[in-house]
Amino acid sequence: MHVLVNTGGGDAPGLNAVIRAVTLSGLRRGWKVTGIRRGYHGLLEPPDVGLVDLTRDKVRGIAHLGGTILGTVNKGHPFEFIQERDGKKVTVDISDEIMRRFREVGGGAVIAIGGDGAFRIATRFIKKGMPIVGVPKTIDNDLSCTQATFGFDTAVTVATEAIDRLHTTAESHERIKRRYASGRRYCIVVVAEGARPKDGGISTIGEELGREVRLGGIAEKIGAYLGEATGFEVRSLVLGHLQRGGSPTHRDRLLALRFGAAAVRMVEQGKFGHIVAYDPPHMVPVPMEEAIATMKTVPLDSDTVQTARDLGICLGD
């Protein structure tokens, strides 16, 4: 068996731990394991540039490292690839070329590590005949088929630490601090969890990636209102990619290792077209199309939300 592994979409703490687990589990079975650089795009480049022979030495000591040794992309959709021709940008489908290169290198399976966007691309490659097993990766923890995704615990930990630090400096300077945390407007799990440790605060269940009007700008509006109502100076901090970078927590590292090893077992069992889902205490296969059918949202009647309300935290509703 020749297994190829790639990482797609935004990075997340724990990606390298998955790569290490896939590599060591595959080598233990006598398989050849190859990494594809930059999602599927490495297959379009010369082998010495786009592919990485994953050996024990190559993955030694990477489980605690942030980022991904394979690189990742969240642009350049293979089925809707934008090229410039005659000075104009045109959309082309380069998936057939990727399939051809996959067969040329003798690929037997692909372990695709990504979120819903990467899995939507993977489902289209599966229909073209590429055997794929998916490993869910998202700091938003927004895939409904799995109780947890690696990277989420680290993102929440970073957000919580940021709140703790901002709280003390805000009190010292008698200022109001706004914090922008990563998450989606329809499944802002990171913000809801990250805001939980502080009482008397305001956490908006809405997208807070930045100040752009297209994202709602709710934190900007709240900050302006609070500044006017209280007379305090308002400062803001965007965590952004800080929640994606750095080493994974011990929980994310272990979870990532489990995801990677389970993915190899699913390849061995021929469970292609499925992703690895965490259903405590087990890792189970879930059809990929089912996994991306619905997104996990924050239940407004959950105990966590009720606790926040009881502590006097305003959630913006």
KEKE-3310 file (N, C-alpha, C; in steps of 0.2 Angstrom, whole numbers, plus 5000, padded with zeros to 4 digits):
npx = (5004:5003:5002:4996:4997:4989:4987:4974:4966:4964:4978:4980:4983:4991:4991:5004:5005:4996:5001:5013:5007:5000:5011:5020:5011:5008:5021:5023:5015:5022:5020:5022:5023:5019:5020:5010:5013:5006:4991:4983:4990:5004:5005:5005:5017:5035:5041:5051:5049:5036:5032:5034:5044:5039:5047:5053:5063:5060:5048:5051:5050:5040:5028:5024:5025:5018:5008:5011:5021:5020:5014:5000:4985:4972:4967:4965:4956:4954:4944:4940:4950:4959:4966:4977:4975:4979:4979:4968:4958:4953:4942:4947:4946:4957:4957:4957:4970:4977:4972:4978:4991:4991:4989:5000:5011:5008:4999:4989:4980:4973:4975:4966:4968:4958:4945:4928:4928:4939:4934:4923:4930:4937:4926:4922:4934:4933:4922:4928:4936:4946:4953:4949:4952:4946:4952:4946:4949:4948:4948:4936:4928:4916:4911:4897:4897:4907:4912:4923:4936:4953:4964:4954:4954:4966:4964:4954:4960:4970:4962:4956:4967:4971:4960:4961:4973:4970:4960:4966:4975:4966:4958:4968:4971:4959:4951:4941:4941:4941:4939:4944:4939:4943:4931:4916:4901:4889:4892:4899:4908:4921:4921:4911:4915:4927:4924:4918:4925:4925:4916:4903:4905:4904:4899:4898:4888:4892:4900:4917:4929:4935:4935:4928:4914:4906:4907:4899:4903:4900:4907:4913:4903:4897:4908:4909:4897:4898:4909:4903:4893:4899:4910:4923:4939:4941:4949:4955:4959:4964:4964:4965:4976:4984:4977:4978:4991:5007:5011:5001:4989:4991:4979:4974:4985:4986:4973:4975:4985:4978:4968:4975:4981:4969:4964:4973:4970:4957:4960:4966:4956:4948:4939:4935:4930:4925:4926:4936:4928:4926:4919:4917:4921:4928:4935:4927:4920:4913:4902:4908:4901:4890:4896:4898:4886:4878:4882:4889:4882:4881:4871:4858:4851:4860:4870:4881:4879:4868:4874:4883:4874:4868:4879:4879:4884:4883:4876:4873:4860)
npy = (4994:5011:5025:5042:5058:5073:5091:5102:5118:5130:5131:5121:5118:5103:5097:5091:5081:5072:5069:5063:5051:5045:5042:5033:5023:5018:5014:5004:4994:4991:4999:5012:5029:5044:5062:5075:5091:5107:5105:5097:5102:5099:5087:5092:5096:5094:5078:5079:5091:5093:5082:5072:5061:5052:5047:5038:5046:5058:5062:5063:5070:5080:5080:5090:5102:5117:5121:5114:5102:5099:5110:5120:5125:5137:5142:5141:5131:5115:5111:5122:5131:5146:5154:5164:5170:5177:5189:5189:5183:5166:5153:5136:5118:5108:5095:5083:5082:5081:5069:5060:5062:5057:5043:5040:5041:5030:5030:5023:5026:5041:5051:5063:5078:5089:5103:5106:5113:5107:5094:5094:5096:5084:5075:5076:5072:5059:5054:5053:5043:5042:5035:5040:5044:5054:5066:5075:5092:5107:5122:5127:5117:5113:5103:5092:5078:5073:5073:5080:5090:5091:5104:5113:5113:5119:5132:5137:5137:5147:5158:5160:5162:5174:5182:5182:5189:5202:5206:5210:5220:5229:5233:5239:5251:5256:5254:5248:5233:5226:5210:5201:5185:5170:5162:5155:5164:5157:5146:5149:5142:5143:5157:5156:5146:5151:5163:5160:5158:5171:5182:5194:5199:5203:5193:5190:5180:5179:5182:5186:5189:5201:5218:5220:5225:5216:5205:5208:5216:5217:5218:5230:5239:5236:5240:5254:5258:5254:5262:5275:5275:5272:5281:5276:5273:5264:5250:5238:5221:5209:5192:5182:5173:5169:5160:5149:5146:5139:5127:5112:5109:5096:5088:5091:5086:5072:5068:5071:5062:5050:5052:5051:5038:5030:5034:5027:5014:5013:5015:5002:4994:4997:5008:5019:5035:5039:5048:5050:5050:5056:5047:5046:5032:5030:5029:5031:5027:5038:5042:5053:5063:5064:5069:5082:5088:5095:5108:5110:5119:5131:5126:5135:5132:5125:5118:5125:5138:5142:5143:5153:5164:5164:5168:5181:5185:5193:5188:5195:5194)
npz = (5000:4996:5003:5003:5011:5015:5019:5021:5019:5033:5045:5060:5077:5080:5068:5064:5073:5068:5056:5060:5067:5056:5048:5056:5059:5047:5041:5050:5046:5035:5024:5011:5014:5009:5009:5003:4997:5001:5000:4987:4977:4977:4969:4956:4954:4951:4957:4967:4972:4975:4983:4998:5005:5018:5032:5047:5052:5047:5053:5066:5082:5079:5084:5094:5087:5080:5066:5050:5042:5029:5023:5018:5010:5007:4996:4978:4972:4966:4957:4953:4948:4947:4934:4924:4908:4893:4899:4906:4920:4922:4925:4928:4927:4936:4940:4934:4930:4942:4946:4937:4940:4952:4950:4943:4952:4959:4969:4982:4991:4999:5013:5019:5028:5035:5035:5033:5020:5014:5014:5006:4993:4993:4992:4979:4972:4977:4970:4957:4958:4967:4981:4997:5014:5027:5039:5052:5054:5063:5071:5075:5079:5073:5066:5064:5066:5074:5091:5095:5088:5083:5089:5093:5107:5110:5104:5112:5124:5121:5119:5131:5140:5134:5138:5152:5153:5147:5156:5168:5164:5158:5170:5177:5169:5168:5157:5143:5135:5120:5112:5098:5092:5084:5073:5067:5061:5062:5070:5082:5092:5098:5103:5112:5121:5125:5132:5143:5156:5162:5172:5172:5159:5141:5128:5111:5101:5087:5071:5074:5067:5063:5058:5047:5037:5031:5039:5049:5060:5074:5086:5085:5085:5098:5106:5103:5108:5122:5125:5124:5133:5145:5146:5147:5139:5124:5119:5107:5103:5091:5090:5081:5070:5080:5088:5080:5078:5085:5098:5101:5114:5127:5126:5113:5106:5109:5105:5091:5087:5089:5080:5068:5069:5068:5056:5047:5051:5046:5032:5030:5032:5021:5022:5013:5008:5019:5035:5050:5065:5081:5094:5109:5119:5107:5091:5076:5059:5048:5035:5023:5016:5024:5035:5032:5029:5039:5050:5066:5079:5092:5106:5112:5123:5131:5145:5147:5141:5149:5161:5159:5157:5170:5177:5174:5162:5147:5132:5120:5116)
capx = (5000:5006:4997:4998:4993:4990:4984:4971:4963:4968:4982:4978:4988:4990:4992:5010:5004:4992:5006:5017:5004:4999:5017:5022:5006:5008:5027:5023:5012:5026:5017:5025:5019:5021:5016:5009:5014:5001:4985:4983:4994:5010:5005:5006:5024:5040:5041:5056:5047:5029:5031:5039:5045:5039:5051:5053:5067:5056:5043:5054:5050:5036:5021:5023:5026:5013:5009:5011:5027:5018:5011:4993:4982:4965:4965:4967:4951:4956:4939:4938:4956:4959:4972:4977:4976:4978:4978:4961:4957:4948:4942:4948:4946:4963:4956:4959:4978:4979:4970:4983:4998:4990:4990:5007:5015:5006:4995:4984:4975:4975:4972:4965:4967:4955:4939:4922:4930:4943:4931:4919:4934:4938:4920:4922:4939:4931:4918:4932:4939:4952:4951:4951:4949:4947:4953:4943:4953:4945:4948:4929:4924:4910:4908:4892:4898:4912:4912:4928:4941:4960:4965:4949:4956:4971:4961:4950:4965:4973:4957:4955:4973:4970:4955:4964:4978:4967:4956:4970:4977:4960:4957:4974:4971:4952:4949:4937:4945:4937:4943:4941:4941:4941:4925:4911:4895:4884:4894:4905:4910:4927:4920:4906:4919:4933:4921:4915:4928:4925:4910:4902:4908:4900:4902:4893:4887:4892:4907:4921:4936:4938:4931:4924:4906:4903:4907:4894:4906:4896:4911:4915:4897:4897:4913:4907:4891:4900:4913:4899:4888:4903:4915:4929:4942:4940:4954:4953:4964:4962:4968:4966:4980:4987:4973:4980:4998:5010:5010:4995:4989:4992:4973:4974:4991:4984:4968:4978:4988:4972:4965:4980:4982:4963:4964:4977:4966:4952:4963:4967:4949:4945:4933:4936:4924:4923:4931:4937:4925:4927:4913:4920:4929:4930:4935:4922:4920:4906:4902:4911:4895:4885:4899:4898:4879:4876:4887:4888:4881:4880:4865:4857:4849:4865:4871:4887:4876:4864:4879:4885:4868:4868:4885:4879:4888:4878:4878:4871:4853)
capy = (5000:5017:5030:5049:5062:5080:5095:5108:5124:5134:5127:5120:5115:5096:5094:5087:5075:5068:5067:5058:5045:5042:5039:5028:5018:5015:5011:4998:4989:4990:5003:5018:5034:5050:5068:5080:5098:5112:5101:5093:5105:5095:5082:5095:5099:5088:5074:5081:5097:5093:5076:5071:5054:5052:5042:5039:5052:5064:5064:5062:5076:5085:5080:5095:5108:5119:5122:5108:5101:5098:5116:5120:5131:5138:5144:5136:5125:5111:5110:5129:5134:5152:5155:5170:5168:5183:5195:5188:5177:5162:5147:5130:5112:5104:5089:5077:5082:5078:5061:5057:5062:5052:5036:5040:5040:5024:5031:5018:5029:5047:5053:5070:5081:5096:5104:5105:5115:5102:5088:5095:5095:5077:5071:5076:5067:5052:5052:5052:5036:5043:5032:5045:5044:5060:5067:5082:5097:5114:5125:5129:5111:5114:5097:5089:5071:5071:5077:5085:5090:5093:5111:5117:5114:5124:5138:5139:5139:5153:5163:5160:5166:5181:5186:5183:5194:5208:5208:5213:5227:5234:5236:5244:5257:5258:5254:5243:5229:5221:5204:5197:5178:5166:5157:5157:5168:5152:5141:5152:5138:5146:5163:5154:5143:5156:5169:5157:5159:5178:5184:5201:5201:5202:5188:5190:5175:5181:5182:5192:5189:5207:5224:5221:5226:5209:5200:5210:5221:5217:5220:5237:5242:5236:5244:5261:5259:5254:5268:5281:5274:5272:5286:5273:5272:5257:5247:5231:5216:5203:5186:5179:5167:5167:5154:5143:5144:5137:5120:5110:5107:5089:5085:5091:5082:5065:5067:5071:5055:5045:5053:5049:5031:5028:5034:5021:5008:5014:5013:4995:4991:4999:5012:5025:5039:5041:5052:5048:5054:5054:5046:5044:5033:5026:5033:5028:5030:5042:5044:5060:5067:5065:5073:5089:5089:5100:5111:5110:5126:5132:5125:5140:5129:5120:5120:5130:5144:5144:5145:5160:5168:5164:5172:5188:5186:5195:5185:5199:5193)
capz = (5000:4995:5006:5002:5016:5014:5024:5017:5023:5038:5049:5067:5081:5080:5061:5063:5077:5064:5051:5063:5068:5050:5045:5060:5059:5040:5041:5055:5042:5029:5018:5009:5016:5006:5010:4997:4999:4999:4998:4981:4972:4976:4964:4950:4954:4951:4964:4972:4975:4978:4987:5003:5008:5025:5035:5054:5054:5044:5058:5073:5086:5076:5087:5098:5084:5077:5059:5046:5039:5022:5020:5017:5006:5007:4989:4972:4972:4960:4952:4951:4949:4943:4930:4920:4901:4889:4903:4910:4925:4920:4930:4925:4931:4935:4944:4930:4930:4948:4946:4932:4943:4958:4947:4940:4958:4962:4975:4984:4996:5002:5020:5018:5034:5033:5038:5028:5014:5011:5013:5000:4988:4993:4990:4972:4970:4978:4964:4952:4959:4972:4988:5002:5021:5030:5046:5053:5057:5063:5078:5077:5082:5070:5062:5069:5066:5079:5097:5095:5083:5086:5088:5096:5114:5110:5102:5118:5129:5120:5120:5139:5143:5132:5142:5158:5153:5146:5161:5173:5161:5158:5176:5179:5165:5168:5150:5140:5130:5115:5110:5092:5092:5078:5073:5061:5063:5063:5074:5086:5098:5101:5107:5118:5126:5127:5136:5149:5163:5165:5174:5170:5152:5135:5123:5106:5097:5080:5069:5076:5064:5061:5058:5040:5038:5028:5045:5054:5064:5080:5091:5084:5087:5105:5109:5102:5112:5129:5126:5124:5139:5151:5146:5147:5133:5122:5115:5104:5101:5087:5091:5074:5069:5087:5090:5075:5079:5092:5100:5103:5121:5128:5124:5106:5104:5110:5100:5084:5087:5089:5073:5063:5069:5066:5049:5044:5052:5041:5025:5030:5032:5015:5023:5009:5007:5026:5039:5057:5070:5088:5097:5115:5119:5101:5084:5071:5053:5046:5028:5022:5014:5030:5040:5030:5028:5044:5055:5073:5082:5100:5108:5116:5130:5134:5152:5146:5140:5155:5166:5157:5159:5178:5180:5172:5155:5141:5125:5115:5114)
cpx = (5004:5001:5000:4994:4994:4986:4981:4967:4967:4972:4978:4983:4986:4991:4998:5009:5001:4997:5010:5014:5002:5006:5020:5018:5007:5015:5027:5020:5016:5024:5022:5021:5023:5017:5016:5009:5008:4995:4986:4988:5001:5011:5006:5013:5029:5040:5045:5054:5040:5027:5036:5039:5045:5042:5051:5058:5064:5051:5045:5053:5045:5029:5019:5023:5019:5013:5008:5018:5026:5016:5004:4991:4975:4962:4967:4962:4953:4951:4937:4944:4956:4966:4971:4979:4974:4976:4971:4961:4951:4948:4942:4947:4952:4963:4958:4967:4980:4977:4976:4989:4997:4991:4997:5012:5013:5002:4989:4978:4977:4971:4972:4964:4964:4948:4933:4924:4934:4939:4926:4923:4935:4932:4920:4928:4937:4926:4922:4936:4945:4950:4954:4948:4951:4948:4951:4948:4949:4945:4941:4925:4917:4907:4904:4893:4903:4912:4917:4933:4948:4961:4960:4951:4961:4969:4958:4955:4969:4969:4956:4961:4973:4966:4957:4969:4975:4963:4960:4973:4972:4958:4962:4973:4963:4949:4944:4941:4940:4942:4940:4944:4939:4935:4921:4904:4890:4886:4900:4906:4916:4925:4915:4910:4924:4930:4919:4919:4928:4918:4909:4904:4902:4903:4896:4893:4886:4899:4911:4928:4939:4933:4927:4917:4903:4903:4902:4896:4903:4900:4913:4909:4896:4902:4912:4902:4894:4905:4909:4895:4892:4908:4922:4932:4942:4946:4952:4960:4961:4967:4970:4970:4983:4983:4975:4987:5000:5008:5003:4995:4990:4985:4973:4980:4989:4978:4970:4981:4983:4969:4969:4980:4975:4962:4968:4973:4960:4954:4964:4961:4945:4939:4934:4929:4921:4928:4931:4933:4926:4921:4915:4917:4932:4931:4931:4922:4913:4907:4904:4905:4890:4889:4899:4891:4877:4882:4884:4887:4881:4873:4863:4854:4854:4867:4877:4884:4872:4868:4881:4880:4868:4873:4885:4882:4882:4881:4876:4864:4849)
cpy = (5006:5023:5037:5053:5069:5084:5101:5113:5127:5129:5126:5117:5107:5093:5089:5081:5070:5065:5061:5051:5041:5038:5033:5022:5014:5011:5004:4993:4988:4994:5009:5023:5041:5056:5072:5087:5102:5109:5096:5096:5102:5090:5085:5097:5093:5084:5077:5088:5097:5087:5075:5064:5054:5046:5043:5045:5059:5067:5064:5069:5081:5085:5086:5102:5110:5119:5115:5107:5100:5105:5115:5126:5131:5142:5140:5130:5121:5110:5117:5133:5140:5153:5161:5168:5175:5189:5195:5182:5173:5156:5140:5124:5108:5097:5083:5076:5079:5071:5058:5056:5057:5045:5035:5038:5034:5024:5025:5021:5036:5048:5060:5073:5088:5097:5103:5107:5109:5095:5088:5094:5087:5073:5071:5072:5060:5049:5051:5046:5037:5040:5037:5043:5051:5061:5074:5086:5104:5116:5127:5124:5111:5108:5093:5081:5069:5076:5082:5085:5093:5100:5116:5118:5119:5131:5141:5141:5146:5159:5165:5164:5173:5185:5187:5189:5201:5211:5212:5220:5232:5237:5241:5251:5260:5259:5248:5239:5225:5216:5201:5190:5175:5162:5159:5160:5163:5147:5143:5149:5141:5152:5161:5151:5148:5161:5166:5158:5166:5180:5192:5204:5201:5198:5188:5184:5177:5181:5188:5191:5195:5213:5225:5221:5219:5204:5202:5216:5222:5220:5227:5241:5242:5240:5251:5262:5259:5260:5275:5281:5274:5278:5283:5273:5265:5255:5240:5227:5210:5198:5183:5173:5165:5161:5148:5141:5141:5129:5118:5108:5099:5085:5085:5086:5074:5064:5067:5064:5050:5046:5050:5041:5027:5028:5029:5015:5007:5012:5005:4991:4993:5004:5019:5029:5041:5045:5049:5052:5051:5054:5043:5037:5030:5031:5028:5031:5033:5044:5052:5065:5069:5069:5081:5092:5095:5102:5111:5117:5125:5131:5131:5138:5125:5123:5125:5137:5147:5146:5152:5165:5169:5168:5179:5190:5187:5192:5189:5198:5196)
cpz = (5000:4997:5005:5008:5014:5019:5020:5022:5028:5042:5056:5071:5082:5073:5061:5067:5072:5059:5054:5064:5062:5047:5049:5059:5052:5039:5045:5051:5035:5023:5017:5011:5013:5007:5004:5000:4997:4996:4993:4976:4971:4971:4957:4949:4953:4957:4969:4975:4978:4982:4992:5005:5015:5029:5043:5056:5052:5049:5065:5076:5083:5079:5091:5094:5081:5069:5056:5042:5031:5019:5019:5013:5007:5001:4984:4972:4966:4955:4950:4951:4944:4940:4926:4913:4897:4893:4907:4914:4923:4925:4926:4930:4930:4939:4940:4930:4936:4949:4942:4936:4949:4956:4945:4946:4962:4968:4976:4988:4998:5009:5020:5025:5033:5037:5032:5021:5010:5010:5007:4993:4987:4991:4982:4969:4971:4972:4958:4952:4964:4979:4994:5009:5024:5037:5048:5057:5057:5070:5080:5080:5079:5065:5066:5070:5071:5085:5097:5089:5086:5084:5091:5104:5115:5109:5108:5123:5128:5121:5127:5142:5141:5136:5149:5158:5152:5152:5166:5170:5160:5164:5178:5175:5165:5161:5148:5135:5126:5113:5104:5092:5086:5078:5068:5065:5065:5068:5079:5092:5102:5106:5113:5123:5129:5132:5143:5156:5166:5166:5173:5164:5147:5130:5117:5102:5090:5078:5071:5074:5063:5061:5052:5041:5036:5034:5050:5058:5071:5086:5091:5087:5095:5108:5109:5107:5120:5130:5128:5131:5145:5152:5147:5140:5131:5117:5112:5103:5097:5088:5085:5074:5075:5089:5086:5076:5085:5093:5102:5111:5121:5125:5117:5103:5104:5105:5093:5083:5086:5082:5068:5063:5067:5059:5045:5045:5047:5034:5025:5029:5025:5016:5020:5008:5014:5030:5046:5061:5077:5092:5104:5118:5113:5095:5079:5064:5051:5039:5027:5020:5020:5035:5038:5028:5032:5048:5062:5076:5089:5102:5113:5123:5133:5141:5152:5146:5146:5160:5165:5159:5167:5181:5178:5166:5150:5135:5119:5112:5119)
residu = (MET:HIS:VAL:LEU:VAL:ASN:THR:GLY:GLY:GLY:ASP:ALA:PRO:GLY:LEU:ASN:ALA:VAL:ILE:ARG:ALA:VAL:THR:LEU:SER:GLY:LEU:ARG:ARG:GLY:TRP:LYS:VAL:THR:GLY:ILE:ARG:ARG:GLY:TYR:HIS:GLY:LEU:LEU:GLU:PRO:PRO:ASP:VAL:GLY:LEU:VAL:ASP:LEU:THR:ARG:ASP:LYS:VAL:ARG:GLY:ILE:ALA:HIS:LEU:GLY:GLY:THR:ILE:LEU:GLY:THR:VAL:ASN:LYS:GLY:HIS:PRO:PHE:GLU:PHE:ILE:GLN:GLU:ARG:ASP:GLY:LYS:LYS:VAL:THR:VAL:ASP:ILE:SER:ASP:GLU:ILE:MET:ARG:ARG:PHE:ARG:GLU:VAL:GLY:GLY:GLY:ALA:VAL:ILE:ALA:ILE:GLY:GLY:ASP:GLY:ALA:PHE:ARG:ILE:ALA:THR:ARG:PHE:ILE:LYS:LYS:GLY:MET:PRO:ILE:VAL:GLY:VAL:PRO:LYS:THR:ILE:ASP:ASN:ASP:LEU:SER:CYS:THR:GLN:ALA:THR:PHE:GLY:PHE:ASP:THR:ALA:VAL:THR:VAL:ALA:THR:GLU:ALA:ILE:ASP:ARG:LEU:HIS:THR:THR:ALA:GLU:SER:HIS:GLU:ARG:ILE:LYS:ARG:ARG:TYR:ALA:SER:GLY:ARG:ARG:TYR:CYS:ILE:VAL:VAL:VAL:ALA:GLU:GLY:ALA:ARG:PRO:LYS:ASP:GLY:GLY:ILE:SER:THR:ILE:GLY:GLU:GLU:LEU:GLY:ARG:GLU:VAL:ARG:LEU:GLY:GLY:ILE:ALA:GLU:LYS:ILE:GLY:ALA:TYR:LEU:GLY:GLU:ALA:THR:GLY:PHE:GLU:VAL:ARG:SER:LEU:VAL:LEU:GLY:HIS:LEU:GLN:ARG:GLY:GLY:SER:PRO:THR:HIS:ARG:ASP:ARG:LEU:LEU:ALA:LEU:ARG:PHE:GLY:ALA:ALA:ALA:VAL:ARG:MET:VAL:GLU:GLN:GLY:LYS:PHE:GLY:HIS:ILE:VAL:ALA:TYR:ASP:PRO:PRO:HIS:MET:VAL:PRO:VAL:PRO:MET:GLU:GLU:ALA:ILE:ALA:THR:MET:LYS:THR:VAL:PRO:LEU:ASP:SER:ASP:THR:VAL:GLN:THR:ALA:ARG:ASP:LEU:GLY:ILE:CYS:LEU:GLY:ASP)
# end
